[in-house]
Amino acid sequence: MRFFLEIKDGNKISLAAFWKDMLFKCKHADDFNKVALVTDIQWFRSFADFKDNLVDLDIRAFDNDERLQALNWIAE
């Protein structure tokens, strides 16, 4: 399964929701083969790079202006 996630600046995510999302993705990491994260929020991009080292999953972070590249990559 492929997962495309776009997070715009100004979106608020609670710590509880963030933790729940992380647990879900770790639990179901074998179900995903690619995750494209599109955001200009630096801490999300850093976390995606960090999480990529924790699970056997191809996670790539893209800037907002690279949205089309992210969609092309996830479709490959």
Backbone as ProteinMPNN parsed JSONL, in Angstrom:
{"seq_chain_A": "MRFFLEIKDGNKISLAAFWKDMLFKCKHADDFNKVALVTDIQWFRSFADFKDNLVDLDIRAFDNDERLQALNWIAE", "coords_chain_A": {"N_chain_A": [[0.847, -1.155, 0.0], [0.456, 2.267, -0.689], [1.071, 5.511, 0.639], [0.072, 8.817, 0.741], [0.742, 11.881, 2.142], [-0.115, 15.091, 2.964], [0.785, 17.988, 4.558], [-0.103, 21.061, 5.566], [1.211, 24.265, 6.471], [0.151, 25.651, 9.495], [-1.742, 23.794, 10.155], [-2.86, 22.12, 12.959], [-1.736, 19.675, 15.174], [-2.355, 17.519, 17.757], [-0.33, 16.288, 20.467], [-1.169, 13.787, 21.376], [-2.64, 12.821, 19.17], [-0.627, 12.761, 17.277], [1.095, 10.83, 18.416], [-0.615, 8.581, 18.386], [-0.899, 8.268, 15.622], [1.763, 7.67, 14.947], [2.119, 5.215, 16.299], [0.233, 3.636, 14.937], [1.303, 3.616, 12.33], [3.766, 2.375, 12.779], [2.916, -0.123, 13.706], [1.622, -1.072, 11.443], [3.554, -1.087, 9.509], [4.486, -3.05, 7.764], [2.427, -3.22, 5.987], [2.552, -1.032, 4.387], [4.378, 0.192, 1.593], [5.43, 2.474, 0.587], [5.709, 5.857, 1.594], [4.816, 9.11, 1.053], [5.556, 12.26, 2.12], [4.446, 15.485, 2.153], [5.39, 18.615, 2.945], [6.268, 21.801, 4.352], [6.981, 22.088, 6.895], [9.458, 21.877, 9.09], [10.014, 20.167, 11.345], [8.328, 17.998, 10.926], [9.413, 16.957, 8.604], [11.953, 16.245, 9.529], [11.229, 14.306, 11.408], [10.156, 12.371, 9.708], [12.465, 11.543, 8.37], [13.836, 10.474, 10.56], [12.037, 8.429, 11.381], [12.186, 6.801, 9.184], [14.481, 5.399, 9.643], [13.734, 3.727, 11.684], [11.782, 1.886, 10.905], [11.207, -0.595, 8.373], [10.609, 0.816, 5.754], [9.881, 2.804, 2.97], [10.148, 6.039, 3.224], [9.672, 9.287, 2.149], [10.318, 12.719, 2.27], [8.952, 15.709, 1.014], [9.144, 19.081, -0.142], [6.558, 21.627, -0.129], [6.444, 22.8, -2.685], [7.282, 20.71, -4.208], [5.272, 18.962, -4.665], [4.118, 17.708, -6.968], [6.247, 16.097, -7.778], [6.308, 14.36, -5.603], [3.844, 13.046, -5.894], [4.313, 11.76, -8.335], [6.46, 10.092, -7.584], [5.26, 8.437, -5.641], [3.522, 7.071, -7.217], [5.083, 5.434, -8.752]], "CA_chain_A": [[0.0, 0.0, 0.0], [1.175, 3.537, -0.735], [0.412, 6.512, 1.463], [0.435, 10.196, 0.425], [0.333, 12.742, 3.244], [0.227, 16.492, 2.741], [0.535, 18.763, 5.765], [0.087, 22.492, 5.302], [1.549, 25.088, 7.625], [-1.055, 26.14, 10.155], [-2.487, 22.655, 10.675], [-2.478, 21.8, 14.332], [-1.846, 18.255, 15.512], [-2.061, 17.333, 19.178], [0.668, 15.268, 20.761], [-1.87, 12.497, 21.46], [-2.949, 12.392, 17.802], [0.658, 12.454, 16.652], [1.541, 9.556, 18.982], [-1.508, 7.548, 17.863], [-0.52, 8.085, 14.222], [3.047, 6.989, 14.912], [1.912, 3.816, 16.686], [-0.463, 2.967, 13.833], [2.229, 3.402, 11.21], [4.754, 1.367, 13.172], [2.23, -1.41, 13.785], [1.232, -1.493, 10.096], [4.649, -0.767, 8.59], [4.581, -4.084, 6.73], [1.332, -3.025, 5.038], [2.913, 0.093, 3.523], [5.691, 0.076, 0.974], [5.925, 3.831, 0.332], [4.996, 6.981, 2.193], [5.276, 10.42, 0.592], [5.143, 13.324, 3.022], [4.632, 16.798, 1.546], [5.244, 19.67, 3.956], [7.381, 22.715, 4.577], [7.186, 22.117, 8.341], [10.748, 21.197, 9.233], [10.051, 19.076, 12.321], [7.704, 16.83, 10.299], [10.395, 16.397, 7.667], [12.995, 15.602, 10.349], [10.666, 13.089, 11.982], [10.05, 11.377, 8.634], [13.809, 11.006, 8.179], [14.12, 9.66, 11.736], [11.196, 7.236, 11.355], [12.674, 5.948, 8.105], [15.519, 4.538, 10.223], [13.131, 2.83, 12.674], [10.958, 0.856, 10.272], [11.595, -0.954, 7.016], [9.584, 1.495, 4.976], [10.446, 3.88, 2.167], [9.496, 7.309, 3.534], [10.372, 10.437, 1.583], [9.705, 14.013, 2.553], [9.03, 16.653, -0.087], [8.656, 20.428, 0.123], [5.259, 21.902, -0.755], [6.593, 23.062, -4.119], [7.651, 19.443, -4.848], [4.083, 18.107, -4.554], [3.989, 16.9, -8.173], [7.291, 15.076, -7.709], [5.868, 13.382, -4.595], [2.793, 12.237, -6.507], [4.958, 10.886, -9.332], [7.253, 9.079, -6.889], [4.372, 7.478, -4.969], [2.839, 6.293, -8.265], [6.04, 4.521, -9.408]], "C_chain_A": [[0.905, 1.234, 0.0], [0.363, 4.598, -0.019], [0.958, 7.884, 1.106], [-0.123, 11.082, 1.518], [0.819, 14.149, 2.958], [-0.182, 17.289, 3.97], [0.891, 20.21, 5.472], [0.447, 23.202, 6.599], [0.265, 25.661, 8.212], [-1.94, 25.016, 10.665], [-1.961, 22.334, 12.063], [-2.713, 20.311, 14.58], [-1.468, 18.115, 16.981], [-1.012, 16.244, 19.344], [0.023, 13.886, 20.816], [-2.179, 11.958, 20.064], [-1.675, 11.994, 17.062], [1.169, 11.092, 17.122], [0.698, 8.399, 18.451], [-1.166, 7.238, 16.406], [0.793, 7.315, 14.117], [2.905, 5.51, 15.27], [1.224, 3.024, 15.578], [0.507, 2.643, 12.705], [3.299, 2.373, 11.547], [4.133, -0.028, 13.201], [1.932, -1.959, 12.395], [2.32, -1.225, 9.061], [4.774, -1.798, 7.47], [3.488, -3.955, 5.677], [1.629, -1.908, 4.04], [4.242, -0.206, 2.854], [6.285, 1.438, 0.655], [5.052, 4.839, 1.06], [5.637, 8.257, 1.662], [4.692, 11.47, 1.529], [5.469, 14.658, 2.366], [4.353, 17.857, 2.599], [6.466, 20.576, 3.937], [7.678, 22.849, 6.069], [8.401, 21.241, 8.655], [10.712, 20.036, 10.219], [9.339, 17.843, 11.808], [8.697, 16.146, 9.361], [11.497, 15.66, 8.438], [12.485, 14.302, 10.95], [10.536, 11.997, 10.932], [11.413, 10.742, 8.371], [14.193, 10.078, 9.332], [13.337, 8.344, 11.699], [11.648, 6.266, 10.268], [13.758, 4.999, 8.6], [14.953, 3.52, 11.212], [12.373, 1.663, 12.049], [11.454, 0.61, 8.859], [10.518, -0.445, 6.061], [10.241, 2.625, 4.222], [9.627, 5.145, 2.389], [10.325, 8.422, 2.924], [9.583, 11.699, 1.875], [9.974, 14.957, 1.383], [8.547, 18.014, 0.389], [7.314, 20.62, -0.575], [5.376, 22.137, -2.256], [7.055, 21.833, -4.902], [6.484, 18.447, -4.841], [3.934, 17.177, -5.765], [5.033, 15.791, -8.207], [6.908, 13.972, -6.719], [4.799, 12.465, -5.181], [3.369, 11.281, -7.556], [5.737, 9.766, -8.661], [6.341, 8.014, -6.269], [3.672, 6.578, -5.988], [3.774, 5.296, -8.949], [5.917, 3.103, -8.9]], "O_chain_A": [[1.974, 1.238, 0.61], [-0.867, 4.592, -0.059], [2.168, 8.102, 1.159], [-1.321, 11.047, 1.799], [2.009, 14.377, 2.737], [-1.344, 17.273, 4.375], [2.038, 20.537, 5.17], [0.038, 22.788, 7.684], [-0.611, 26.107, 7.472], [-2.8, 25.246, 11.516], [-0.753, 22.286, 12.29], [-3.762, 19.769, 14.233], [-0.39, 18.541, 17.397], [-0.833, 15.392, 18.474], [0.614, 12.913, 20.348], [-1.999, 10.768, 19.805], [-1.654, 11.014, 16.317], [1.628, 10.289, 16.309], [1.239, 7.349, 18.104], [-1.146, 6.074, 16.006], [0.92, 6.411, 13.291], [3.502, 4.651, 14.62], [1.586, 1.878, 15.312], [0.523, 1.525, 12.19], [3.694, 1.585, 10.688], [4.756, -0.998, 12.77], [1.982, -3.17, 12.183], [2.034, -1.146, 7.866], [5.132, -1.448, 6.345], [3.607, -4.519, 4.589], [1.022, -1.85, 2.971], [5.134, -0.79, 3.47], [7.496, 1.561, 0.472], [3.831, 4.698, 1.133], [6.843, 8.464, 1.8], [3.476, 11.552, 1.704], [6.628, 14.936, 2.058], [3.229, 17.986, 3.085], [7.558, 20.16, 3.551], [8.537, 23.639, 6.461], [8.36, 20.021, 8.501], [11.328, 19.004, 9.955], [9.693, 16.732, 12.203], [8.803, 14.92, 9.33], [11.92, 14.576, 8.037], [13.211, 13.31, 11.0], [10.776, 10.825, 11.223], [11.503, 9.53, 8.172], [14.799, 9.028, 9.117], [13.895, 7.276, 11.952], [11.508, 5.051, 10.415], [13.936, 3.916, 8.043], [15.629, 2.546, 11.543], [12.335, 0.571, 12.616], [12.044, 1.488, 8.229], [9.639, -1.191, 5.629], [11.078, 3.337, 4.779], [8.549, 5.306, 1.818], [11.533, 8.501, 3.148], [8.36, 11.742, 1.746], [11.077, 14.996, 0.838], [7.648, 18.1, 1.225], [6.969, 19.876, -1.493], [4.504, 21.72, -3.019], [7.206, 21.898, -6.122], [6.685, 17.242, -4.992], [3.655, 15.989, -5.601], [4.737, 14.669, -8.62], [7.155, 12.792, -6.969], [4.842, 11.25, -4.987], [2.951, 10.126, -7.646], [5.689, 8.62, -9.107], [6.628, 6.821, -6.367], [3.276, 5.459, -5.665], [3.306, 4.402, -9.654], [6.648, 2.22, -9.35]]}, "name": "protein", "num_of_chains": 1, "seq": "MRFFLEIKDGNKISLAAFWKDMLFKCKHADDFNKVALVTDIQWFRSFADFKDNLVDLDIRAFDNDERLQALNWIAE"}
